[in-house]
Amino acid sequence: MNSLKSIKKCLFPAAGYGTRFLPATKAMPKEMLPILTKPLIQYGVEEAMSAGMSTMAIVTGRGKRAIEDHFDISYELEHQIKGTSKEYYLADIRKIITKCTFSYTRQTQMKGLGHAILTGETLIGNEPFAVILADDLCDNNGLDSVLKQMVEVYEKYKCAIVAIEEIPKEETNKYGVVAGKIVDGDDRIYRVSDMVEKPDPKDAPSNLAIIGRYILIPEIFDVLENTQPGKGGEIQITDALLSLAKEGKVIAYKFEGKRFDCGSIDGFIKATNYFYEKEKKAGNV
């Protein structure tokens, strides 16, 4: 069965415009916005690697060439700093380039996250895979990464997994929200029975919100092909996952760790301050 394969591929939807960060994102992909000295998407790739993945599939769009250039060798730069005290600055990205394979495809129309994931089918094929939204930055302070935790849940239940966290009820209109029953007495794991995209607080089935970490099974592509545009005229991954949830094929996992919404200026600043204090404490800045 394909669903029993180990997960080696991680998909990064990275075609969005990042309008909340204009004018900074007019010519620079939002995924390349740095938290300290590292772009958001590199944090995501490192998290995928920590979960045992080595094939990074990136769905890009116009004006996103900087992402491809970042995960490539810059011979001129390497030559300029070779043998100097600055050479170590490139050690982490060199390791990524050496250990990972990167492939790219373009989403030519912005039709929502579900459409972006469907666009990535050509890079994924018929196997389970992870999805990371790079502007959801997660940190576990030396413990297992969120995605590694999710892989362990997947290995047990062999179905789609979504990462969730509790949010204030008044913020449900910003997220996909789930309802479900606790599985095996573990209050971090829920068998999903309902999913609603950005519901009004009065209509929300719970305060458990999906964040930008998924493990998906290959049949999601067939479901997305037949998913009609939903809220905002976009193809929502939440709507597609609801179809699988009705068959008992979606688990929601309340992860351990800290998450920053770096798609917002407030979250971006909080993440910057958090990582600065963390690096300062470690003596790295």
Secondary structure by P-SEA (a helix, b strand, c coil): ccccccccbbbbbccccccccccccccccccccccccccaaaaaaaaaaaacccbbbbbcccccaaaaaaacccaaaaaaaccccccccaaaaaaaaaccccccccccccccaaaaaaaaccccccccbbbbcccccccccccccaaaaaaaaaaacccbbbbbbbcccccccccccbbbbbccccccccccccccccccccccccccccccccccccaaaaaaaaccccccccccaaaaaaaaaaaccbbbbbccbbbbccccaaaaaaaaaaaaaaaaaaccc
